[in-house]
Amino acid sequence: MSDILSPGIDLCIDNAIATITLNIPERHNSLDVDNIDQFLQHLNSIDNNPDLRVLIITGAGDKTFCAGAALNQLGSGNFDGDKFTEIPDQISTLKIPSICAFNGSAYGGGTEIGVACDFRIGIKPMRLFVPPARIGLCYPVNGIERYVNTLGLSTTKRLLLASEDFYGPELLNIGYLTHLVERDELLATTQQLAERMAGYAPLALQAMKQVCNQVANGCYLREEAQEIAEACNSSEDLQEGFLAMAEKRPPLFKGK
């Protein structure tokens, strides 16, 4: 296991699983410019590490996962919301699967970090809302696109235009959360999902994620998608998978 501890943003690597923790609970894990740069550096490091197979993103403390951009800097004009959306932009393009484990509530850009992840595991007491309409701000355009592509038009309008408050069970019902658990089950549920995917063939996961995202984002080209699938299906990992089934043993996938 290795750890990279930055002021506010922590990166822990445990075998094939990377975990980014927003560790600024005293200000509800809101991110300033320095934190955003640290976050992006960690994402770059993860994307360039061929040994990693799953990313977990979570927060420190028991109240808030992330309150979005630090409002003191946002209000002073030191940076705008477009800077913050570089984080979900980069998360959404990661090759490996990502899991957002909500240790608490999410507000503003913190909700978009979750939307950018492939899986969102929430806890029943959590609350979520997106406040730009309440303060006269238009949410960044690429973020609006991400909400619509992931959650649909009606739910996006409830989040952004009506700025509704949502709580755990309803977040599961509207499709924002993929899993909903008790607080004391969050760590185990997240770890079990991460370990399960880390044990699967990485090329298969990456290929299917890429095709799914192309379809969702309206940039799907069947011929290109077929090439992605065929590259996966001609891999050494597939042969290992068949051999492991025949020999009744766990497969040892190498990403080749």
C-alpha positions as a Markdown table, in Angstrom:
| # | Residue | x | y | z |
|---|---|---|---|---|
| 1 | Met | 0.0 | 0.0 | 0.0 |
| 2 | Ser | 1.2 | 3.5 | -0.8 |
| 3 | Asp | -0.1 | 6.9 | 0.2 |
| 4 | Ile | 0.3 | 10.4 | -1.3 |
| 5 | Leu | -0.9 | 12.9 | 1.3 |
| 6 | Ser | -1.5 | 16.4 | 0.0 |
| 7 | Pro | -2.9 | 19.3 | 2.0 |
| 8 | Gly | -6.6 | 18.6 | 1.6 |
| 9 | Ile | -6.5 | 15.8 | -1.0 |
| 10 | Asp | -5.2 | 12.3 | -0.2 |
| 11 | Leu | -4.3 | 9.5 | -2.6 |
| 12 | Cys | -4.0 | 5.9 | -1.3 |
| 13 | Ile | -3.0 | 3.0 | -3.6 |
| 14 | Asp | -3.7 | -0.5 | -2.3 |
| 15 | Asn | -2.7 | -3.1 | -4.9 |
| 16 | Ala | -5.0 | -2.4 | -8.0 |
| 17 | Ile | -7.4 | 0.0 | -6.2 |
| 18 | Ala | -6.8 | 3.7 | -5.9 |
| 19 | Thr | -8.7 | 5.9 | -3.4 |
| 20 | Ile | -8.9 | 9.7 | -3.5 |
| 21 | Thr | -10.2 | 11.2 | -0.3 |
| 22 | Leu | -11.3 | 14.8 | 0.0 |
| 23 | Asn | -9.8 | 15.6 | 3.4 |
| 24 | Ile | -11.0 | 19.1 | 4.3 |
| 25 | Pro | -14.0 | 18.3 | 6.6 |
| 26 | Glu | -13.7 | 21.7 | 8.4 |
| 27 | Arg | -15.1 | 23.4 | 5.3 |
| 28 | His | -17.3 | 20.5 | 4.2 |
| 29 | Asn | -14.7 | 19.3 | 1.7 |
| 30 | Ser | -15.2 | 22.3 | -0.6 |
| 31 | Leu | -12.4 | 22.7 | -3.1 |
| 32 | Asp | -10.3 | 25.8 | -3.8 |
| 33 | Val | -7.9 | 26.3 | -6.7 |
| 34 | Asp | -5.0 | 24.5 | -5.0 |
| 35 | Asn | -7.2 | 21.6 | -4.1 |
| 36 | Ile | -8.5 | 21.3 | -7.7 |
| 37 | Asp | -5.0 | 21.2 | -9.0 |
| 38 | Gln | -4.1 | 18.5 | -6.5 |
| 39 | Phe | -7.1 | 16.5 | -7.4 |
| 40 | Leu | -6.2 | 16.7 | -11.1 |
| 41 | Gln | -2.6 | 15.7 | -10.5 |
| 42 | His | -3.9 | 12.6 | -8.6 |
| 43 | Leu | -6.2 | 11.7 | -11.5 |
| 44 | Asn | -3.3 | 12.1 | -14.0 |
| 45 | Ser | -1.2 | 9.8 | -11.9 |
| 46 | Ile | -4.0 | 7.2 | -11.7 |
| 47 | Asp | -4.7 | 7.4 | -15.5 |
| 48 | Asn | -1.0 | 6.8 | -16.2 |
| 49 | Asn | -0.6 | 3.8 | -13.8 |
| 50 | Pro | -1.3 | 0.6 | -15.8 |
| 51 | Asp | -1.5 | -1.5 | -12.6 |
| 52 | Leu | -4.6 | 0.3 | -11.3 |
| 53 | Arg | -8.0 | -1.2 | -12.1 |
| 54 | Val | -10.5 | 0.7 | -10.0 |
| 55 | Leu | -10.8 | 4.2 | -8.5 |
| 56 | Ile | -12.8 | 5.1 | -5.3 |
| 57 | Ile | -13.5 | 8.7 | -4.5 |
| 58 | Thr | -14.8 | 9.6 | -1.1 |
| 59 | Gly | -14.7 | 12.3 | 1.6 |
| 60 | Ala | -13.4 | 12.7 | 5.2 |
| 61 | Gly | -15.8 | 13.3 | 8.0 |
| 62 | Asp | -19.3 | 12.2 | 8.6 |
| 63 | Lys | -21.3 | 15.2 | 7.4 |
| 64 | Thr | -20.3 | 16.2 | 3.8 |
| 65 | Phe | -18.8 | 14.4 | 0.8 |
| 66 | Cys | -18.2 | 17.6 | -1.1 |
| 67 | Ala | -19.7 | 21.1 | -1.0 |
| 68 | Gly | -18.4 | 22.0 | -4.5 |
| 69 | Ala | -16.2 | 25.0 | -5.1 |
| 70 | Ala | -15.0 | 27.1 | -2.2 |
| 71 | Leu | -17.5 | 29.9 | -2.2 |
| 72 | Asn | -15.1 | 32.5 | -0.8 |
| 73 | Gln | -12.9 | 32.1 | -3.9 |
| 74 | Leu | -15.9 | 31.6 | -6.3 |
| 75 | Gly | -17.6 | 34.8 | -5.0 |
| 76 | Ser | -14.4 | 36.8 | -5.2 |
| 77 | Gly | -13.9 | 36.0 | -8.8 |
| 78 | Asn | -10.6 | 34.2 | -8.1 |
| 79 | Phe | -11.9 | 31.3 | -10.2 |
| 80 | Asp | -15.1 | 30.3 | -11.9 |
| 81 | Gly | -17.1 | 27.1 | -12.1 |
| 82 | Asp | -15.5 | 26.0 | -15.3 |
| 83 | Lys | -12.3 | 25.4 | -13.4 |
| 84 | Phe | -14.1 | 23.0 | -11.0 |
| 85 | Thr | -15.6 | 21.0 | -13.8 |
| 86 | Glu | -12.1 | 20.0 | -15.0 |
| 87 | Ile | -12.4 | 17.4 | -12.2 |
| 88 | Pro | -15.5 | 15.6 | -13.4 |
| 89 | Asp | -14.3 | 16.0 | -17.0 |
| 90 | Gln | -11.2 | 14.1 | -16.2 |
| 91 | Ile | -13.0 | 11.5 | -14.0 |
| 92 | Ser | -15.4 | 10.7 | -16.8 |
| 93 | Thr | -12.6 | 10.0 | -19.3 |
| 94 | Leu | -10.7 | 7.6 | -17.0 |
| 95 | Lys | -10.2 | 4.2 | -18.6 |
| 96 | Ile | -10.8 | 2.3 | -15.3 |
| 97 | Pro | -14.2 | 2.1 | -13.5 |
| 98 | Ser | -14.8 | 4.7 | -10.8 |
| 99 | Ile | -16.9 | 4.6 | -7.6 |
| 100 | Cys | -18.1 | 7.6 | -5.7 |
| 101 | Ala | -18.6 | 6.6 | -2.0 |
| 102 | Phe | -20.7 | 9.4 | -0.4 |
| 103 | Asn | -19.7 | 9.6 | 3.3 |
| 104 | Gly | -22.2 | 12.4 | 3.6 |
| 105 | Ser | -24.2 | 15.1 | 1.8 |
| 106 | Ala | -23.2 | 16.6 | -1.6 |
| 107 | Tyr | -23.8 | 20.1 | -2.9 |
| 108 | Gly | -23.1 | 22.0 | -6.1 |
| 109 | Gly | -20.1 | 20.7 | -7.9 |
| 110 | Gly | -19.8 | 17.9 | -5.4 |
| 111 | Thr | -22.9 | 16.3 | -7.0 |
| 112 | Glu | -21.2 | 16.5 | -10.4 |
| 113 | Ile | -18.2 | 14.6 | -9.2 |
| 114 | Gly | -20.6 | 11.8 | -8.4 |
| 115 | Val | -22.3 | 12.0 | -11.7 |
| 116 | Ala | -18.9 | 11.6 | -13.5 |
| 117 | Cys | -18.3 | 8.3 | -11.7 |
| 118 | Asp | -19.5 | 5.0 | -13.0 |
| 119 | Phe | -21.1 | 4.0 | -9.6 |
| 120 | Arg | -22.5 | 6.1 | -6.8 |
| 121 | Ile | -22.9 | 4.5 | -3.4 |
| 122 | Gly | -24.9 | 6.7 | -1.0 |
| 123 | Ile | -25.9 | 6.6 | 2.7 |
| 124 | Lys | -29.5 | 6.9 | 3.8 |
| 125 | Pro | -29.1 | 10.2 | 5.8 |
| 126 | Met | -27.4 | 12.1 | 2.9 |
| 127 | Arg | -28.8 | 15.2 | 1.4 |
| 128 | Leu | -28.1 | 16.7 | -2.1 |
| 129 | Phe | -28.9 | 19.9 | -3.9 |
| 130 | Val | -27.3 | 22.1 | -6.6 |
| 131 | Pro | -27.6 | 25.8 | -5.6 |
| 132 | Pro | -26.6 | 28.0 | -8.6 |
| 133 | Ala | -30.2 | 29.1 | -9.3 |
| 134 | Arg | -30.5 | 30.2 | -5.7 |
| 135 | Ile | -27.6 | 32.7 | -6.1 |
| 136 | Gly | -28.0 | 33.8 | -9.7 |
| 137 | Leu | -25.4 | 31.6 | -11.3 |
| 138 | Cys | -25.7 | 29.5 | -14.5 |
| 139 | Tyr | -24.1 | 26.1 | -14.0 |
| 140 | Pro | -21.2 | 25.4 | -16.3 |
| 141 | Val | -22.4 | 24.2 | -19.7 |
| 142 | Asn | -20.4 | 21.0 | -19.9 |
| 143 | Gly | -21.7 | 20.1 | -16.5 |
| 144 | Ile | -25.3 | 20.6 | -17.6 |
| 145 | Glu | -24.6 | 18.3 | -20.5 |
| 146 | Arg | -23.2 | 15.7 | -18.1 |
| 147 | Tyr | -26.3 | 15.8 | -15.9 |
| 148 | Val | -28.6 | 15.4 | -18.8 |
| 149 | Asn | -26.7 | 12.5 | -20.4 |
| 150 | Thr | -26.5 | 10.7 | -17.1 |
| 151 | Leu | -29.7 | 11.5 | -15.3 |
| 152 | Gly | -32.1 | 12.6 | -18.1 |
| 153 | Leu | -33.7 | 16.0 | -18.8 |
| 154 | Ser | -36.5 | 16.0 | -16.2 |
| 155 | Thr | -34.3 | 15.0 | -13.3 |
| 156 | Thr | -31.6 | 17.6 | -14.4 |
| 157 | Lys | -34.3 | 20.3 | -14.4 |
| 158 | Arg | -35.4 | 19.3 | -10.9 |
| 159 | Leu | -31.7 | 19.5 | -9.8 |
| 160 | Leu | -30.7 | 22.7 | -11.6 |
| 161 | Leu | -33.8 | 24.8 | -12.3 |
| 162 | Ala | -36.0 | 23.9 | -9.3 |
| 163 | Ser | -32.9 | 23.4 | -7.1 |
| 164 | Glu | -34.8 | 20.7 | -5.2 |
| 165 | Asp | -33.4 | 19.1 | -2.1 |
| 166 | Phe | -33.1 | 15.3 | -2.4 |
| 167 | Tyr | -32.5 | 12.7 | 0.3 |
| 168 | Gly | -31.1 | 9.2 | 0.2 |
| 169 | Pro | -34.1 | 7.0 | -0.8 |
| 170 | Glu | -35.3 | 9.5 | -3.4 |
| 171 | Leu | -31.7 | 9.8 | -4.9 |
| 172 | Leu | -31.9 | 6.1 | -5.5 |
| 173 | Asn | -35.4 | 6.3 | -7.0 |
| 174 | Ile | -34.4 | 9.1 | -9.5 |
| 175 | Gly | -31.3 | 7.1 | -10.6 |
| 176 | Tyr | -28.7 | 9.4 | -9.1 |
| 177 | Leu | -27.5 | 6.7 | -6.7 |
| 178 | Thr | -26.7 | 3.2 | -7.9 |
| 179 | His | -26.6 | 1.8 | -4.4 |
| 180 | Leu | -28.0 | 3.0 | -1.0 |
| 181 | Val | -26.7 | 1.6 | 2.3 |
| 182 | Glu | -26.6 | 2.4 | 6.0 |
| 183 | Arg | -23.7 | 4.6 | 7.0 |
| 184 | Asp | -21.9 | 1.7 | 8.7 |
| 185 | Glu | -22.2 | -0.4 | 5.5 |
| 186 | Leu | -20.6 | 2.2 | 3.2 |
| 187 | Leu | -16.9 | 1.1 | 3.5 |
| 188 | Ala | -17.6 | -2.6 | 3.2 |
| 189 | Thr | -20.1 | -2.2 | 0.2 |
| 190 | Thr | -17.6 | 0.1 | -1.6 |
| 191 | Gln | -14.7 | -2.2 | -1.0 |
| 192 | Gln | -16.6 | -5.3 | -2.1 |
| 193 | Leu | -17.6 | -3.7 | -5.4 |
| 194 | Ala | -14.1 | -2.4 | -6.0 |
| 195 | Glu | -12.4 | -5.7 | -5.3 |
| 196 | Arg | -14.9 | -7.5 | -7.5 |
| 197 | Met | -14.2 | -5.3 | -10.5 |
| 198 | Ala | -10.5 | -5.3 | -9.8 |
| 199 | Gly | -10.6 | -9.1 | -10.2 |
| 200 | Tyr | -12.3 | -8.9 | -13.6 |
| 201 | Ala | -10.5 | -8.7 | -17.0 |
| 202 | Pro | -9.4 | -5.0 | -17.2 |
| 203 | Leu | -9.6 | -4.8 | -21.0 |
| 204 | Ala | -13.2 | -6.1 | -21.0 |
| 205 | Leu | -14.2 | -3.5 | -18.4 |
| 206 | Gln | -12.4 | -0.7 | -20.2 |
| 207 | Ala | -14.0 | -1.7 | -23.6 |
| 208 | Met | -17.5 | -1.9 | -22.3 |
| 209 | Lys | -17.1 | 1.4 | -20.3 |
| 210 | Gln | -15.9 | 3.2 | -23.4 |
| 211 | Val | -18.7 | 1.9 | -25.6 |
| 212 | Cys | -21.4 | 2.7 | -22.9 |
| 213 | Asn | -20.0 | 6.3 | -22.6 |
| 214 | Gln | -20.0 | 6.8 | -26.4 |
| 215 | Val | -23.7 | 5.7 | -26.6 |
| 216 | Ala | -24.7 | 8.0 | -23.6 |
| 217 | Asn | -22.8 | 11.0 | -25.0 |
| 218 | Gly | -24.3 | 10.6 | -28.5 |
| 219 | Cys | -20.9 | 10.0 | -30.2 |
| 220 | Tyr | -21.4 | 6.3 | -30.8 |
| 221 | Leu | -20.0 | 4.9 | -34.1 |
| 222 | Arg | -20.9 | 1.2 | -34.5 |
| 223 | Glu | -17.8 | 0.4 | -36.5 |
| 224 | Glu | -15.5 | 2.0 | -34.0 |
| 225 | Ala | -17.3 | 0.3 | -31.1 |
| 226 | Gln | -16.9 | -3.0 | -32.9 |
| 227 | Glu | -13.2 | -2.5 | -33.2 |
| 228 | Ile | -13.0 | -1.8 | -29.5 |
| 229 | Ala | -14.9 | -5.0 | -28.7 |
| 230 | Glu | -12.8 | -7.1 | -31.1 |
| 231 | Ala | -9.5 | -5.9 | -29.6 |
| 232 | Cys | -10.8 | -7.1 | -26.2 |
| 233 | Asn | -12.0 | -10.4 | -27.6 |
| 234 | Ser | -8.7 | -11.2 | -29.2 |
| 235 | Ser | -6.8 | -10.6 | -25.9 |
| 236 | Glu | -4.7 | -13.0 | -23.9 |
| 237 | Asp | -7.0 | -12.3 | -21.0 |
| 238 | Leu | -10.0 | -13.9 | -22.8 |
| 239 | Gln | -8.0 | -17.1 | -23.4 |
| 240 | Glu | -7.0 | -17.0 | -19.7 |
| 241 | Gly | -10.6 | -16.6 | -18.7 |
| 242 | Phe | -11.6 | -19.7 | -20.8 |
| 243 | Leu | -8.7 | -21.7 | -19.4 |
| 244 | Ala | -9.5 | -20.7 | -15.8 |
| 245 | Met | -13.1 | -21.9 | -16.3 |
| 246 | Ala | -12.0 | -25.2 | -17.7 |
| 247 | Glu | -9.5 | -25.7 | -14.9 |
| 248 | Lys | -12.0 | -24.5 | -12.3 |
| 249 | Arg | -9.7 | -21.8 | -10.8 |
| 250 | Pro | -9.8 | -18.0 | -10.5 |
| 251 | Pro | -8.4 | -16.3 | -13.6 |
| 252 | Leu | -5.2 | -14.3 | -13.5 |
| 253 | Phe | -5.8 | -11.4 | -15.8 |
| 254 | Lys | -2.9 | -9.2 | -16.9 |
| 255 | Gly | -4.6 | -6.6 | -19.1 |
| 256 | Lys | -3.1 | -8.1 | -22.3 |
